[in-house]
């Protein structure tokens, strides 16, 4: 009697499957486990995670690790999926100060126009021209209101104010004449005096209209047609904010366009393509090239640097053996770009390209992992079948699966697909672009400071906390809580994780969050799945089975099922060994592969 352990080392998770072979060479599966992969896939540091998974699996089976006779490790595909965000055209506005702001407590309604003046200098202000008062945090709201009212009494024309503290309402309530006031401007020290300035605060529930319109800015500042074109990036960046300020300063070469470079594809057909033409053009070039042998980037450009970094990572991992970029995936998206001259780190959304690459090498040092594991456990350890082939074998244990079978595994760095025919021949492909790219795009489009938040938004639904006792889910359903909800998240949009609600710190409408999440998933997962179908020429396939972590996502299976249904293909989640759901396909396939090897020996 022999106990076998199969280990699948993935980019994100390490999975184990235990089975027992009796004297009649009949295999019975015992248990399985999953843990987070330790270190970069294909390195010695993976052993720590493997040992943790083995301990859990043996505990589930009621045995100890020393009872294992043979450990089989997947022959990990020597690929790394890298993701990055590159802006198509970065607009830098020089020597133009602006502030697009969304403070929680602005005060007043309307437009103010005039030269900037510090509060302390109001006593000597010219009575013939209007002013915008600058109030730093060195002055409390009562003193600020008193000084402004005193200036009003002297005949000083004050049309608006900009404050550093969040005290606009407190000042506004104490003024004898009402003016629009913006507060929470942390970098107020950047605002100089005697600068011609416009300020706008919107009605409740509305956004600024004059300063988000280039012709509105031109009207206030009496701009020429050329200057109006130059302020368009500023106007665009102020769309959707509740309050804003624009300050006219000297213009010297105000617009600079920074291109991101070209890529050079070496394939059946060599192609050169400029990224500034957009994701669709780049994607078409990748497909036109046929089989790709390598992709390089224009030296010194954004895309060139990204590709160099991606290959350097693999060179270090695979000891420099035949490292090439064999696939590149692009999606048009948007990215926040910092505007030069902004007073509080303001950005505008620029068109961008999300990029993922697939870097391959001749081999990964899997034998070193096997040797280290054998040394630490004393158990005979071998490196076995190729990953996609093993995944296809494991997928066959799904009830209702049959030949020919197509398997789709969407991971963190790559989208892997395989088809297994009745004669046992397996054809597979690994493509760039998967879960990590989706996270990059969600973080960028929503302007999130944390990648972890983007990951959670990708994985789980969101809801709005509407009272201390109920939330409204993104689908409109209402859930009540008898014990009440933490007051700290009242009014916030939260992510509904298995561990509980997580507040999204950035103020983003729930509708936008859902739209970005769903559109991003469709753009990456559906497009790449269709690319896989095309490359594998799955013309006679009627069933596609989803395996891996993404198959457990609450949206992806439905998105893909709908897309494949239009092609007359049935698509759904796998259920490995009728018990594991879509997980454990590779580990299960390693056990099945062992059975096949023994049969062939006989």
C-alpha positions as CSV (number, residue, x, y, z in Angstrom):
1,X,0.0,0.0,0.0
2,X,1.4,3.4,-1.0
3,X,0.3,6.9,-0.1
4,X,0.9,9.5,-2.8
5,X,1.1,13.3,-2.5
6,X,0.7,15.6,-5.5
7,X,1.8,19.3,-5.2
8,X,0.7,22.1,-7.5
9,X,2.8,25.3,-7.0
10,X,0.8,28.2,-8.4
11,X,1.5,31.9,-8.5
12,X,-0.8,32.6,-5.7
13,X,-1.7,29.3,-4.0
14,X,-0.1,25.9,-3.4
15,X,-2.5,22.9,-3.6
16,X,-2.0,19.3,-2.4
17,X,-3.9,16.2,-3.2
18,X,-3.4,12.9,-1.2
19,X,-4.3,9.5,-2.6
20,X,-3.7,5.8,-1.6
21,X,-2.8,3.0,-3.9
22,X,-3.6,-0.5,-2.7
23,X,-2.1,-3.8,-3.7
24,X,-4.5,-4.1,-6.6
25,X,-3.1,-0.7,-7.9
26,X,-6.5,0.9,-7.3
27,X,-6.3,4.6,-6.4
28,X,-8.5,6.2,-3.8
29,X,-8.3,9.9,-3.1
30,X,-7.9,10.8,0.6
31,X,-7.9,14.6,1.0
32,X,-6.7,17.9,-0.3
33,X,-5.5,21.3,1.0
34,X,-4.6,24.7,-0.2
35,X,-2.3,27.5,1.2
36,X,-0.7,30.7,0.0
37,X,2.4,30.2,-2.1
38,X,5.5,31.3,-0.3
39,X,7.9,33.3,-2.4
40,X,8.0,33.6,-6.2
41,X,6.7,30.5,-8.0
42,X,9.6,28.2,-9.0
43,X,12.0,29.2,-6.2
44,X,13.3,27.3,-3.1
45,X,11.1,29.5,-0.9
46,X,8.1,27.6,-2.2
47,X,9.1,24.7,0.1
48,X,7.7,26.4,3.2
49,X,4.3,26.7,1.7
50,X,4.4,23.1,0.4
51,X,5.2,21.8,3.9
52,X,2.3,23.8,5.3
53,X,-0.1,22.4,2.7
54,X,1.2,18.8,3.3
55,X,0.6,19.1,7.0
56,X,-3.0,20.3,6.4
57,X,-3.7,17.6,3.9
58,X,-2.3,14.8,6.1
59,X,-4.2,16.1,9.1
60,X,-7.4,16.1,7.0
61,X,-6.7,12.5,6.1
62,X,-5.9,11.4,9.6
63,X,-2.3,10.5,8.9
64,X,1.2,12.1,9.3
65,X,3.6,13.3,6.7
66,X,6.0,10.4,7.3
67,X,3.4,7.9,6.0
68,X,3.7,9.5,2.5
69,X,5.7,7.3,0.1
70,X,6.0,9.5,-2.9
71,X,5.6,13.3,-3.5
72,X,5.0,14.5,-7.1
73,X,5.5,18.2,-7.9
74,X,4.1,19.8,-11.0
75,X,6.6,20.8,-13.8
76,X,5.7,24.4,-13.4
77,X,5.4,26.2,-16.7
78,X,8.4,28.6,-17.0
79,X,6.3,31.8,-17.4
80,X,5.8,35.0,-15.6
81,X,2.8,37.3,-16.2
82,X,3.6,40.9,-15.6
83,X,1.1,43.8,-15.5
84,X,1.6,47.6,-15.8
85,X,-0.3,50.7,-16.6
86,X,1.1,53.1,-19.3
87,X,-0.5,56.4,-20.2
88,X,-1.1,57.0,-23.9
89,X,-0.4,60.7,-23.7
90,X,0.6,62.4,-20.4
91,X,-0.5,66.1,-20.5
92,X,1.7,68.2,-18.3
93,X,0.4,71.7,-17.6
94,X,3.3,73.9,-16.6
95,X,3.2,77.2,-14.7
96,X,-0.6,77.0,-14.3
97,X,-1.9,76.6,-10.8
98,X,-5.3,75.0,-10.3
99,X,-7.3,73.4,-7.6
100,X,-10.1,70.9,-8.3
101,X,-11.5,70.1,-4.9
102,X,-14.1,67.9,-3.2
103,X,-14.0,69.1,0.4
104,X,-16.8,67.7,2.7
105,X,-17.5,71.2,4.0
106,X,-17.4,74.0,1.4
107,X,-19.6,76.9,2.0
108,X,-21.6,79.3,-0.1
109,X,-22.7,79.0,-3.7
110,X,-21.5,80.7,-6.8
111,X,-18.4,82.2,-8.5
112,X,-15.8,84.5,-7.0
113,X,-13.2,86.4,-9.1
114,X,-10.3,88.6,-8.2
115,X,-6.7,88.8,-7.1
116,X,-5.5,86.7,-4.2
117,X,-4.7,88.4,-0.9
118,X,-3.6,87.1,2.4
119,X,-6.1,87.7,5.3
120,X,-3.5,89.8,7.2
121,X,-3.2,92.2,4.3
122,X,-6.9,93.1,4.0
123,X,-6.4,96.4,5.9
124,X,-4.2,97.8,3.1
125,X,-6.3,96.3,0.2
126,X,-7.1,98.5,-2.8
127,X,-10.8,99.4,-2.7
128,X,-11.1,99.5,-6.5
129,X,-10.6,95.8,-7.3
130,X,-12.0,92.5,-6.1
131,X,-10.1,89.9,-4.0
132,X,-10.0,86.2,-3.1
133,X,-8.9,85.9,0.6
134,X,-6.3,83.2,1.5
135,X,-6.7,82.0,5.1
136,X,-4.0,79.7,6.5
137,X,-4.4,77.4,9.5
138,X,-2.6,79.9,11.7
139,X,-5.9,81.9,12.1
140,X,-9.0,80.4,13.7
141,X,-12.4,80.8,12.1
142,X,-13.7,83.5,14.5
143,X,-10.7,85.8,13.9
144,X,-11.0,85.1,10.1
145,X,-14.7,86.0,10.0
146,X,-14.0,89.2,12.1
147,X,-11.2,90.4,9.8
148,X,-13.3,89.8,6.7
149,X,-16.4,91.6,8.1
150,X,-14.1,94.5,9.1
151,X,-12.8,94.6,5.5
152,X,-16.4,94.6,4.2
153,X,-17.2,97.6,6.4
154,X,-14.2,99.5,4.9
155,X,-15.4,98.8,1.4
156,X,-13.0,96.1,0.4
157,X,-14.5,93.9,-2.4
158,X,-14.1,90.3,-1.4
159,X,-15.7,87.7,-3.7
160,X,-14.4,84.4,-2.2
161,X,-12.1,82.7,0.2
162,X,-9.7,79.7,0.2
163,X,-9.0,78.1,3.6
164,X,-6.5,75.5,4.8
165,X,-8.6,74.2,7.7
166,X,-12.0,72.5,7.3
167,X,-13.9,75.5,8.8
168,X,-15.6,77.1,5.7
169,X,-19.1,76.7,7.2
170,X,-18.0,78.2,10.5
171,X,-16.6,81.3,8.8
172,X,-19.5,81.6,6.3
173,X,-22.1,81.6,9.1
174,X,-20.3,84.6,10.7
175,X,-20.0,86.8,7.6
176,X,-22.1,89.9,7.1
177,X,-21.9,89.3,3.3
178,X,-22.0,85.7,1.9
179,X,-19.2,84.6,-0.4
180,X,-18.2,81.1,-1.7
181,X,-15.5,79.5,0.5
182,X,-13.4,76.4,-0.3
183,X,-11.6,74.7,2.6
184,X,-9.3,71.7,3.3
185,X,-6.5,73.1,1.0
186,X,-3.5,71.6,2.7
187,X,-0.9,73.2,0.3
188,X,-2.3,76.7,0.7
189,X,1.3,78.0,1.1
190,X,1.7,77.5,-2.7
191,X,-0.8,80.3,-3.4
192,X,0.9,83.6,-3.9
193,X,-0.6,87.1,-3.6
194,X,-1.8,89.2,-6.6
195,X,-2.6,86.2,-8.7
196,X,-5.8,86.6,-10.8
197,X,-8.1,83.8,-9.5
198,X,-11.5,82.3,-10.0
199,X,-13.4,80.3,-7.4
200,X,-16.6,78.3,-7.8
201,X,-18.7,76.3,-5.4
202,X,-21.7,74.3,-6.7
203,X,-25.2,73.8,-5.4
204,X,-25.8,70.8,-3.2
205,X,-25.9,67.6,-5.3
206,X,-24.4,69.4,-8.3
207,X,-20.9,70.0,-9.7
208,X,-19.0,73.1,-10.9
209,X,-20.0,74.2,-14.4
210,X,-18.1,77.4,-15.2
211,X,-14.6,76.2,-14.3
212,X,-15.1,72.8,-15.9
213,X,-15.8,74.5,-19.2
214,X,-12.8,75.8,-21.1
215,X,-15.0,78.6,-22.6
216,X,-16.2,79.4,-19.0
217,X,-12.6,79.9,-18.0
218,X,-12.0,81.9,-21.1
219,X,-14.9,84.2,-20.2
220,X,-13.6,84.9,-16.7
221,X,-10.0,85.4,-17.7
222,X,-10.5,87.0,-21.1
223,X,-8.4,84.4,-22.9
224,X,-7.4,84.2,-26.5
225,X,-8.4,81.2,-28.6
226,X,-4.9,79.8,-28.3
227,X,-5.0,80.2,-24.5
228,X,-8.5,78.6,-24.4
229,X,-7.0,75.5,-26.0
230,X,-4.2,75.4,-23.5
231,X,-6.6,75.5,-20.5
232,X,-8.7,72.6,-21.8
233,X,-6.8,70.0,-19.7
234,X,-7.5,72.0,-16.6
235,X,-11.2,72.3,-17.4
236,X,-11.4,68.6,-18.1
237,X,-9.8,67.8,-14.8
238,X,-12.4,69.8,-12.9
239,X,-15.4,67.9,-14.3
240,X,-17.4,66.3,-11.5
241,X,-16.0,68.3,-8.5
242,X,-18.1,70.3,-6.1
243,X,-15.7,73.3,-5.9
244,X,-12.7,74.5,-7.8
245,X,-10.2,77.3,-8.2
246,X,-8.2,78.3,-11.3
247,X,-5.4,80.8,-11.1
248,X,-3.9,82.6,-14.2
249,X,-0.1,82.5,-14.3
250,X,2.4,83.0,-17.1
251,X,2.3,80.4,-19.9
252,X,5.6,79.1,-21.2
253,X,5.3,76.0,-23.5
254,X,2.2,74.8,-21.5
255,X,1.5,71.5,-23.1
256,X,4.0,68.7,-23.3
257,X,3.0,65.3,-24.8
258,X,5.1,62.3,-23.6
259,X,4.8,59.2,-25.8
260,X,5.3,55.8,-24.3
261,X,7.3,54.2,-27.1
262,X,7.1,51.4,-29.6
263,X,7.4,47.6,-29.4
264,X,9.1,45.3,-31.8
265,X,7.5,41.9,-32.4
266,X,9.7,39.1,-33.7
267,X,7.4,36.4,-35.0
268,X,6.2,34.6,-38.1
269,X,5.9,38.1,-39.3
270,X,8.1,40.9,-37.8
271,X,6.0,44.0,-36.8
272,X,6.8,47.4,-35.2
273,X,3.9,49.2,-33.5
274,X,3.6,52.5,-31.6
275,X,1.7,52.3,-28.4
276,X,0.2,55.7,-28.9
277,X,-2.1,54.2,-31.5
278,X,-4.1,52.5,-28.8
279,X,-4.6,49.0,-27.3
280,X,-6.7,47.8,-30.3
281,X,-4.0,48.5,-32.8
282,X,-1.3,46.9,-30.6
283,X,-3.5,43.8,-30.0
284,X,-4.1,43.5,-33.8
285,X,-0.3,43.6,-34.4
286,X,0.2,40.9,-31.8
287,X,-2.3,38.6,-33.6
288,X,-1.0,39.5,-37.0
289,X,2.6,38.4,-36.0
290,X,1.5,34.8,-35.7
291,X,3.7,32.7,-33.5
292,X,5.8,35.1,-31.4
293,X,9.4,34.4,-30.6
294,X,10.2,37.6,-28.7
295,X,9.0,41.1,-28.1
296,X,11.2,44.1,-27.2
297,X,10.5,47.7,-26.5
298,X,12.0,51.0,-27.6
299,X,14.9,51.8,-25.3
300,X,14.4,54.6,-22.8
301,X,10.6,54.7,-23.1
302,X,7.9,53.7,-20.6
303,X,7.0,50.5,-22.4
304,X,10.6,49.7,-23.2
305,X,11.5,49.9,-19.5
306,X,8.5,47.8,-18.5
307,X,9.5,44.9,-20.8
308,X,13.1,45.1,-19.6
309,X,12.0,44.8,-16.0
310,X,9.8,41.8,-16.8
311,X,12.5,39.9,-18.5
312,X,15.1,40.7,-15.8
313,X,12.8,39.1,-13.3
314,X,12.7,35.9,-15.3
315,X,16.4,36.0,-16.1
316,X,17.1,35.9,-12.3
317,X,14.6,33.1,-11.8
318,X,15.6,30.9,-14.7
319,X,19.3,31.5,-14.6
320,X,19.2,33.4,-17.9
321,X,18.2,30.4,-20.0
322,X,16.4,31.4,-23.2
323,X,14.3,34.2,-21.7
324,X,11.8,35.7,-24.2
325,X,8.5,37.6,-24.2
326,X,6.1,35.3,-26.0
327,X,2.8,37.2,-25.6
328,X,1.5,40.7,-24.9
329,X,-2.0,41.7,-24.0
330,X,-3.4,45.2,-24.0
331,X,-6.7,46.9,-22.9
332,X,-7.7,50.6,-23.4
333,X,-8.5,52.1,-20.0
334,X,-8.0,55.3,-18.0
335,X,-5.4,56.3,-15.5
336,X,-5.1,59.3,-13.1
337,X,-2.3,61.7,-14.1
338,X,-0.9,64.3,-11.7
339,X,-1.3,67.8,-13.0
340,X,1.7,70.1,-12.7
341,X,0.9,73.2,-10.6
342,X,-1.9,71.5,-8.7
343,X,-2.3,72.7,-5.1
344,X,-3.5,69.5,-3.5
345,X,-2.2,66.7,-5.7
346,X,-5.1,66.9,-8.2
347,X,-5.1,64.6,-11.1
348,X,-7.0,64.2,-14.3
349,X,-8.1,60.9,-16.0
350,X,-6.0,60.3,-19.1
351,X,-6.5,57.6,-21.7
352,X,-4.1,54.8,-20.9
353,X,-3.2,51.3,-21.9
354,X,-3.1,48.4,-19.4
355,X,-0.4,46.0,-20.4
356,X,0.4,42.4,-19.5
357,X,3.2,40.3,-20.8
358,X,4.1,36.6,-20.8
359,X,7.8,36.0,-20.2
360,X,9.0,32.4,-20.9
361,X,12.3,30.6,-20.2
362,X,13.8,27.2,-21.1
363,X,13.2,25.9,-17.6
364,X,12.6,26.7,-14.0
365,X,14.7,25.2,-11.2
366,X,12.0,22.7,-10.1
367,X,14.5,20.0,-9.4
368,X,16.1,22.1,-6.8
369,X,12.7,22.5,-5.1
370,X,12.2,18.7,-5.2
371,X,15.6,18.0,-3.8
372,X,15.1,20.5,-0.9
373,X,11.7,19.1,-0.1
374,X,13.1,15.5,-0.1
375,X,15.9,16.6,2.1
376,X,13.6,18.2,4.7
377,X,10.9,15.4,4.7
378,X,13.0,12.3,3.8
379,X,10.3,11.4,1.3
380,X,11.1,10.4,-2.4
381,X,10.1,13.5,-4.5
382,X,10.0,13.9,-8.2
383,X,9.0,16.6,-10.7
384,X,6.2,15.2,-12.9
385,X,3.8,16.2,-15.7
386,X,3.5,19.5,-17.5
387,X,1.1,21.9,-15.8
388,X,-1.6,22.4,-18.5
389,X,-1.7,18.6,-19.3
390,X,-2.1,17.7,-15.6
391,X,-4.9,20.3,-15.3
392,X,-6.7,18.8,-18.2
393,X,-6.5,15.3,-16.7
394,X,-7.8,16.6,-13.3
395,X,-10.6,18.4,-15.1
396,X,-11.8,15.1,-16.5
397,X,-12.9,14.0,-13.0
398,X,-15.7,16.6,-13.2
399,X,-19.0,14.8,-13.5
400,X,-20.4,15.2,-17.0
401,X,-17.0,15.9,-18.6
402,X,-16.0,14.0,-21.7
403,X,-13.9,14.0,-24.8
404,X,-12.9,16.3,-26.4
405,X,-12.6,18.6,-23.4
406,X,-11.4,22.1,-23.1
407,X,-10.1,23.5,-19.8
408,X,-9.7,27.2,-19.0
409,X,-7.6,28.3,-16.0
410,X,-7.5,32.0,-15.3
411,X,-4.9,32.7,-12.7
412,X,-3.2,35.8,-11.4
413,X,-0.6,36.3,-14.1
414,X,-1.8,34.3,-17.0
415,X,-4.7,32.7,-18.7
416,X,-4.0,29.0,-19.5
417,X,-6.2,26.9,-21.8
418,X,-5.9,23.2,-22.9
419,X,-7.9,20.8,-25.0
420,X,-7.6,17.0,-24.5
421,X,-8.8,14.7,-27.3
422,X,-10.0,11.1,-27.0
423,X,-6.6,9.8,-28.1
424,X,-5.0,11.5,-25.1
425,X,-3.3,14.3,-27.1
426,X,-3.3,17.6,-25.2
427,X,-2.7,21.0,-26.8
428,X,-2.3,24.0,-24.5
429,X,-1.5,27.7,-24.6
430,X,-0.6,30.3,-21.9
431,X,-1.5,33.9,-22.5
432,X,-0.6,37.1,-20.8
433,X,-3.4,38.9,-18.9
434,X,-5.4,37.7,-16.0
435,X,-6.4,38.6,-12.4
436,X,-3.4,40.8,-11.6
437,X,-4.1,43.0,-14.6
438,X,-7.8,43.4,-13.5
439,X,-6.6,44.6,-10.1
440,X,-4.2,47.1,-11.7
441,X,-7.0,48.5,-13.8
442,X,-9.5,48.7,-11.0
443,X,-7.0,50.5,-8.8
444,X,-6.2,53.0,-11.6
445,X,-9.7,53.7,-12.8
446,X,-11.0,54.3,-9.3
447,X,-8.0,56.2,-8.1
448,X,-7.4,53.9,-5.1
449,X,-4.3,54.2,-2.9
450,X,-4.2,50.6,-1.9
451,X,-3.8,47.6,-4.3
452,X,-5.3,45.4,-1.5
453,X,-8.5,47.4,-1.7
454,X,-8.6,46.9,-5.5
455,X,-8.1,43.1,-5.0
456,X,-11.0,43.0,-2.6
457,X,-13.2,45.0,-5.0
458,X,-12.4,42.5,-7.7
459,X,-13.3,39.5,-5.5
460,X,-16.4,40.6,-3.6
461,X,-19.6,42.6,-4.0
462,X,-20.0,46.0,-2.5
463,X,-22.8,47.8,-0.5
464,X,-23.8,51.2,0.8
465,X,-24.3,51.6,4.6
466,X,-27.5,53.7,4.6
467,X,-28.2,53.6,8.4
468,X,-26.9,52.2,11.6
469,X,-29.0,49.1,11.1
470,X,-29.1,48.4,7.3
471,X,-27.1,48.3,4.1
472,X,-28.2,48.4,0.5
473,X,-26.4,45.9,-1.7
474,X,-25.2,46.8,-5.2
475,X,-28.2,44.9,-6.7
476,X,-30.6,47.0,-4.6
477,X,-31.4,44.4,-2.0
478,X,-31.6,45.6,1.6
479,X,-30.1,43.7,4.6
480,X,-30.9,44.6,8.2
481,X,-28.7,44.1,11.2
482,X,-30.4,43.7,14.6
483,X,-27.3,44.5,16.6
484,X,-26.4,47.6,14.6
485,X,-23.4,48.5,12.4
486,X,-20.1,50.1,13.4
487,X,-20.7,53.9,13.4
488,X,-17.2,54.3,11.7
489,X,-18.6,53.0,8.4
490,X,-21.9,54.8,8.4
491,X,-22.6,56.4,5.0
492,X,-19.6,54.6,3.4
493,X,-19.4,52.1,0.6
494,X,-18.1,48.8,1.9
495,X,-16.8,45.6,0.5
496,X,-18.6,42.5,1.7
497,X,-15.8,40.0,2.4
498,X,-16.2,36.7,4.3
499,X,-14.4,38.3,7.3
500,X,-16.9,41.2,7.4
501,X,-17.3,44.7,5.9
502,X,-14.3,46.7,4.8
503,X,-14.7,50.4,4.2
504,X,-13.5,51.9,1.0
505,X,-11.6,54.9,2.1
506,X,-11.9,56.8,-1.1
507,X,-15.2,58.5,-1.8
508,X,-16.5,56.7,-4.9
509,X,-20.1,56.2,-5.9
510,X,-21.2,52.6,-5.6
511,X,-22.5,52.6,-9.2
512,X,-19.0,53.6,-10.5
513,X,-17.3,50.9,-8.5
514,X,-19.6,48.2,-9.8
515,X,-19.3,49.5,-13.4
516,X,-15.5,49.6,-13.3
517,X,-15.3,46.1,-11.8
518,X,-17.6,44.5,-14.2
519,X,-16.3,46.2,-17.4
520,X,-12.7,45.5,-16.4
521,X,-13.4,41.8,-15.8
522,X,-15.2,41.5,-19.2
523,X,-12.4,43.3,-21.0
524,X,-9.7,41.0,-19.7
525,X,-11.3,37.6,-19.0
526,X,-13.6,37.4,-22.0
527,X,-11.1,38.8,-24.5
528,X,-8.4,36.5,-23.3
529,X,-10.7,33.5,-23.3
530,X,-11.7,34.2,-26.9
531,X,-8.0,34.5,-27.8
532,X,-7.3,31.1,-26.3
533,X,-10.2,29.5,-28.2
534,X,-8.8,31.0,-31.4
535,X,-5.2,29.9,-30.8
536,X,-6.3,26.3,-29.9
537,X,-8.6,26.2,-32.9
538,X,-11.4,24.6,-30.7
539,X,-13.8,24.3,-33.6
540,X,-15.3,21.0,-32.5
541,X,-15.5,21.8,-28.8
542,X,-18.9,21.9,-27.2
543,X,-17.8,22.1,-23.5
544,X,-15.4,24.5,-21.7
545,X,-14.7,23.8,-18.1
546,X,-13.4,26.6,-15.8
547,X,-10.9,25.7,-13.1
548,X,-8.6,27.5,-10.8
549,X,-9.2,30.4,-8.4
550,X,-11.0,32.7,-10.8
551,X,-13.6,30.0,-11.5
552,X,-14.8,30.6,-7.9
553,X,-15.3,34.3,-8.6
554,X,-18.9,35.5,-8.0
555,X,-19.1,37.1,-11.5
556,X,-16.6,35.6,-13.9
557,X,-18.3,32.2,-14.6
558,X,-21.5,34.0,-15.5
559,X,-19.7,36.4,-17.8
560,X,-17.9,33.6,-19.6
561,X,-20.9,31.4,-19.8
562,X,-22.9,34.1,-21.5
563,X,-20.0,34.8,-23.9
564,X,-19.5,31.2,-24.8
565,X,-23.3,30.6,-25.2
566,X,-23.3,32.9,-28.1
567,X,-20.8,30.5,-29.8
568,X,-22.9,27.4,-29.0
569,X,-20.5,26.3,-26.3
570,X,-21.5,25.1,-22.9
571,X,-19.3,26.7,-20.2
572,X,-19.3,26.2,-16.5
573,X,-17.3,25.6,-13.3
574,X,-15.5,22.4,-12.9
575,X,-16.1,20.1,-9.9
576,X,-12.8,18.2,-9.5
577,X,-13.4,14.7,-8.2
578,X,-17.0,15.7,-7.5
579,X,-15.9,17.3,-4.2
580,X,-13.3,20.1,-4.8
581,X,-15.2,22.5,-7.0
582,X,-12.9,24.2,-9.6
583,X,-9.8,23.9,-7.4
584,X,-7.2,21.1,-7.2
585,X,-7.2,20.2,-10.9
586,X,-3.4,20.1,-11.4
587,X,-2.8,18.2,-8.2
588,X,-5.5,15.7,-9.0
589,X,-4.1,15.4,-12.6
590,X,-0.6,14.6,-11.1
591,X,-2.2,11.6,-9.3
592,X,-4.0,10.4,-12.5
593,X,-0.8,10.9,-14.4
594,X,1.0,8.6,-12.0
595,X,-1.6,5.9,-12.6
596,X,-1.0,6.3,-16.3
597,X,2.7,5.9,-15.9
598,X,2.3,2.7,-13.9
599,X,0.0,1.3,-16.6
600,X,2.5,2.1,-19.3
601,X,5.3,0.4,-17.4
602,X,3.2,-2.8,-17.2
